[in-house]
Amino acid sequence: MMEAMLYSKRSNNSVVCRVCSLHCLINDGERGICGVRENVDGTLYVLNYEKAIAMAIDPIEKKPIYHFLQGTKTYSFAAVGCNMVCPWCQNWSISQGPKPDKYVNGISIAPEEHVNRAIRNACPSIAYTYSEPTVFLEYALDTMKIARDKGLKNIWVSNGIMSKETLNAIIPYLDAANIDYKGPDDEMYEKYCGGKATQVMKNMKQLQEAGIHLEVTTLIIPGINDQREQILEIAQTLVSGLGQNVPWHISRFFPAWQMENVAITPLDTLIMAYDIGKDAGMKTIHIGNI
């Protein structure tokens, strides 16, 4: 175990985690919502440091990142855990695996080794992806620093509800990000996932203002955010918040985890979303996962 970076101590050995915007109050002997940060006698420990659960060499477009280092490969890795509980999660076995207090799986791989693997395989970047990099912040950040020193680029694929402190820690070493934006409705976020849409937009703006290359993905899910009015609100909110030039990826839903009985998103719905985005003024839209 490694002591966590961002937390504050409270009375009765409780702590408040500050790695994401949920700010979990964690009592002694308990974990946060992510399942990988545990309070032991008033000290918060991160349980997934140097425990890699998934590694691959991917086309950068798979992240999806279409307008940064186009046509290159990116070395991708993850540790278990997530600070959301989206019932449609495609990678639920690793994002939800350690919850609430299960064993934290992973292979022991040091940050230096990830960087060496990227270099050996001629990957100009490392992507922190598959689960949620915010909850393996310490592991990601140590890797990012070494990668930067070796001339590699760093990419985060994230749900976007990290805390301001986390953003401030990673921005000096971050080059690009794809943020999952489920829609502008805080109520929908709280009902299905946890977190708030307003926090995601606030963080995307900070990334953009810091000069980080930003792309946005919205998974269009039948019965959740697939109505014309909902999609129009998503597109208009992105344009008003981030401008017309941010690339928007409209992604197709496939049944997974707790939503295995929900139908695949119809192609007509994705085309409708594309047209809505164009009418809203978005200049770059990609339909994905088809």
PyMOL commands that set and color helices and strands:
alter all, ss='L'
color gray80, all
select helices_A, chain A and resi 11-13+60-62+92-95+111-120+133-149+164-173+186-192+197-209+228-242+257-259+267-279
alter helices_A, ss='H'
color red, helices_A
select strands_A, chain A and resi 2-3+7-9+15-17+25-26+37-40+43-46+51-52+54-59+73-78+107-108+125-128+153-158+176-180+213-220+248-252+285-288
alter strands_A, ss='S'
color yellow, strands_A
deselect
rebuild
show_as cartoon
